[in-house]
Amino acid sequence: MEQNETTPQIEQQATPASAEPAASTPEVMPSLEEMLKEAERKAQEHYDAWMYAKAEGENIRRRAVEDVSKAQKFAVERFSSEMLAVKDSLEAGLTVKTENIESFKSGMELTLKQLSSVFEKFNICEINPVGEKLDPHKHQAISMVDSDQPANTVVSVMQKGYSLNDRILRPALVLVAKAKE
């Protein structure tokens, strides 16, 4: 009989335990109205976050446009300040009253050295291709002349070319050798 007595006790304990969650489930589950309010609150949070991200993106884009504009506007500022020294030297050379051509020439040579150092500082390189093969990317052939040099070789330079950081600013104007007949 001991077995029968324990069995009903187990059943009695099981019944109240299983009935208890069923009774508490309606209390824990929020009403449809509360669920709707929670969903609306989350939707508003997401909308606010999206609007903030959109505004931040617009601000970043606007600042980038301003930065590019400023960079373009002031890109030559450092170069320009260096060139002012060259201009000052030229003006000073013109104001000196000299009867000696040699002193005038030496002043001009110093100014040319000053200009060359500015070019070097800013990676502006001279293209003087005498004796090189014609390169249409760096040279512009003006004419072909008879020469002892191989065909399409630069014989003389009419105007030097210049490059800035390996980008051609101005091609060299050159005369090239004709092919021998």
N, C-alpha and C positions, 0 to 999 in steps of 0.2 A: 503494500500500500504506500509505501514511501515513494515509490516511483510516481504514483498518481498524484500525490500531494505536490511534488515538485513540478510536475508538468503544468498544472493549472497556474502555478505561480509564474512560470516562464511566460505562459500565454498572457497572463495579466500584465506582466511587465512589458511585453512586446506590444501589446495593444495600446497602452498609454504613450509609449515612445513614438509609435508610428502615427498616432492621432495628433500628437503635439506639433510636428512640423506642418501637418495639414491645417491645423488651426492657426499657426503663425504665418503661413504663406500669404494669405490675403492681407495681413497687416504689413509685411515686408514689401510686397510688390506695390510700386507706386501707381497711382491712378493715371489714367490716360491724360488727364489735364496736366499733371506734374511731368509726365514724360514729354508732352508737347512743349511745355515751358523750358525744360532742360534742353531739348533739341533746338528750340529757338535761340536759347542762350549760347549754345555751342556754334550754331550757324552765325550768330552775330560776332562771336569771337573770331571765327574763321574769316568772315568778311572784313573785320577790322584789321586782322593780320595781313590779309591780301591787299587792302588799301594802303597799309603802311609799307609793305614791300613794293607796291607799285609806285608810291610817292618816292621811296628811297631810290628806286631804279631811275626815275625821272631826274632826281637830284644828281645822281652819279653821272647820267648822260649829259646833263647841263654843265656840270663841273668839267667833264672831259672836253666838251666843245669849247668852253672858256680856256682850258689849259692849252688846247691845240691852237686856238686863236692867239693866245699870248706867246706861245712858242714860235709861231710864224712871225708875229709882229716884232719880237725881240731877238730872233735867231741871229741876226747879224750885229747885235749890239757889241759883243766882244771884238769882232772883226773890225767894226767901224771905229771903235776907240783906238785900236792899233793903227789904223790907217790915218787917224788924225795926226799922229807923230810924223808920218811920211809927208803929209800935206804941209805941216809946219816947217819941215826941213826944206821943202820946195819953195815955200814962200820966203823963208830966210835967205835961201840962195839967190832968189830974184831981187831982194832988196840990197844985197851987198854990191857996192860999186867997186868993180875990179876991172883993171885994164889987162890983167894977166889971164889968158885963156886957160892956162894950166890949173890955176887955183879954182876957176869956175868948173873945169872938168873934174877935178878931184872932189869938189863938193857934190856934183851930180853923181859921181861914182859912189860916194858915201850914202847918198839918198837911195840909189839903186840897191845897195847892199841892205839898207834898212827895209826897203820894200820886199826884197827877196827873203829876208828873215821873217817878215810877217806872213808871206806866202808859205814858207816852210812850217811855221807854227800852226797854220790852218790847213795843212796837207794839200796845198795848191801846187801842183807839179807842172813844170814846163815840158812840153813835147817838142823836141828838136830832133827829128828823125833822119838826119843826113846819113846816107849809106845803108839805111834799113830798107827792107822790103815794104812796099806799099800796103798799108793796112787801112781798108776803107772805114773802119770803126774809129781810127785815130787820125787819119790823114784825108785831106781833100785834094785830089790831083787837079791842078789847073791846066797843065799842059804836059805834053811829052816832048822830050828833046833827045837829040842824038848824043850818045855818051858811050864811053868804053865800059861802063858798068853793066851788069846783067839787066835784062828787061824787068820793068816794074820796080826798079830800085830808086829810092829818093835821091835825086842829084843835088837839089838845093831847096831851101825853105824860104818861101816868100814871107810867111807870117807864122810865128811859133804858135803852137796850140797849147792848151792848158787843161788839166784834169783836176777834179776835186774828189779826193778819196776814191780814186780809180774810176770816176765817172767823168766823161768828157764834157768840159765846159765849152770848149771851142776846138775844133779840129785844126791841125796844122795845114796851112796852104802850101802845097809842094809842087815841084817840077819833078817828073819821073823819067827814067831812061826808056827810050823806045826799044822795041825788039829789033835786033840787027837783021837786015835782009840778006 
